[in-house]
Amino acid sequence: LSKDEMFAFDEALPWLSYVREHGVQQFVAMFHDNKALTSDELLWGDEIEYHLVRLDEKQKTAKVALRAEEVLEVLRQKEHQFGRRDGFGEACSWHPEYGAWMVEGTPRVPYGGYTADLRRVEHNMRLRRKRLGAGLRPDEHAITMPAFPTLD
């Protein structure tokens, strides 16, 4: 992701057909580049998008915590220091998301096509939540919901 200004809805409208057309062109080009591949292992993963929220007990308010960049840096450093890189055991990968209060977590190593991989999913999701929680301040929480309710 890049740090750029977003278009307002009205400003984005002229670009919609361009985005659709080029998205289809990219898909077709990738299909043609890869249509002859066979017997590749199916690799897949998941992603969880977390909203960083600061709870003020005195004011009884919840506000987004605009610390995603700072939290990502801490998470990446800890993951580099403590995460496994040998493909055994679980590890996490952290990415910026849409807003300055959002973080995305994925498994560092993709899942494969085996039953054992299905059993890894929940464990890795729990690990990501635990590691993210350890990188937050005491009054901050990571919540997973489609949108934060008080954003205008």
Rosetta blueprint (number, residue, H / E / L):
1 L L
2 S L
3 K L
4 D L
5 E L
6 M L
7 F L
8 A L
9 F H
10 D H
11 E H
12 A H
13 L H
14 P H
15 W H
16 L H
17 S H
18 Y H
19 V H
20 R H
21 E H
22 H H
23 G H
24 V H
25 Q H
26 Q H
27 F H
28 V H
29 A H
30 M H
31 F H
32 H H
33 D H
34 N H
35 K L
36 A L
37 L L
38 T L
39 S L
40 D L
41 E L
42 L L
43 L L
44 W E
45 G L
46 D L
47 E L
48 I E
49 E E
50 Y E
51 H E
52 L E
53 V E
54 R E
55 L E
56 D E
57 E L
58 K L
59 Q L
60 K L
61 T E
62 A E
63 K E
64 V E
65 A L
66 L L
67 R L
68 A H
69 E H
70 E H
71 V H
72 L H
73 E H
74 V H
75 L H
76 R H
77 Q H
78 K H
79 E H
80 H H
81 Q H
82 F H
83 G L
84 R L
85 R L
86 D L
87 G L
88 F L
89 G L
90 E L
91 A L
92 C E
93 S E
94 W E
95 H E
96 P E
97 E L
98 Y L
99 G L
100 A L
101 W L
102 M E
103 V E
104 E E
105 G E
106 T E
107 P E
108 R L
109 V L
110 P L
111 Y E
112 G L
113 G L
114 Y L
115 T H
116 A H
117 D H
118 L H
119 R H
120 R H
121 V H
122 E H
123 H H
124 N H
125 M H
126 R H
127 L H
128 R H
129 R H
130 K H
131 R H
132 L H
133 G H
134 A H
135 G L
136 L L
137 R L
138 P L
139 D L
140 E E
141 H E
142 A E
143 I E
144 T L
145 M L
146 P L
147 A L
148 F L
149 P L
150 T L
151 L L
152 D L
